[in-house]
Amino acid sequence: MVCVLYKNSFDNIFSLSPRQCAILFLASEGVSDTEIAEDLQITINTIKYHWNIIRGKMSAKNKTHAVAIAIRSGVIS
């Protein structure tokens, strides 16, 4: 699985930032939020903040739903 890289947040249908795409990609690989925070060198609270933004932009019910939408829409593949 790969994360489709975008120059800016307007290059994808959900206006996701590169960091939000990375979080979705890592989650799709089964990486926990704690591990994502460590990998990206940010706090767990920042991860939670990004998940709230991701779910809102994608109209997703939860993280799993957001990952599924991202895969189906080609944001991650």
N, C-alpha and C positions, 0 to 999 in steps of 0.2 A: 504494500500500500504506500502511496506517495501523497505528499501534500502539494497541491497545486500552488505555486508561488505567484504572488501578485505584487506589482510595483507599489500599488497603494490600495486603500480600502474601496475605491470605486471600480476596481477591476473585477469584482465578483458580484454575483446577484444579491448577496446579503450585505454588502458593504462591510465585510469583516476585515479587521486589520491583520497584518501578517502574524502578529502574536496570537490573535484569536484563532487563525487558521492552524497555527502550530499546536495550540491547546487541543483543538478538535482532532488533529492528526494523532497526537500522542494518546489521547483518550481512546481513539479507535484502535490503537495498538495495545490497549489494556493497561496503560500506565496510570497509576493512581494520581489524584490531585497533589498529594504530598510529593510524589516523585516528579511530577510535572514542575512543581514549584522549584524543586532542587535543580532539575535540568535547565530551567530557564533563569535560574538565579533570581527568583522573585518570591514574595511571601505567599503563604497559603491564602491570606485575605485578598491578595491581588488576583489569585486564581479564581476565588469565589466571585469577585467583582466581574472578572471577564466572563465567567459562566452566566451570570445574570444578564450581561449585555448580549452574549451569544444567543441565549434562549429568547430574549426579547426581539432581536433582529430576525431570528429564524421562526418566530412564533412556535417554538418547541416547548413541549410540556416538561421535559427533563433532559438530562445530559444524554441519555441513550437516544432519545428522540432527536436531539440536535445532531448527534453523530450520524444517525440513519439518514436524516435530511441532507446532511453534507455529502454523504456518499452518493445518494440518489441524484443529487443536483450537480455532482462533479467538482464540488469544492475540494474534496479529498477523494482520491481514487486508488 
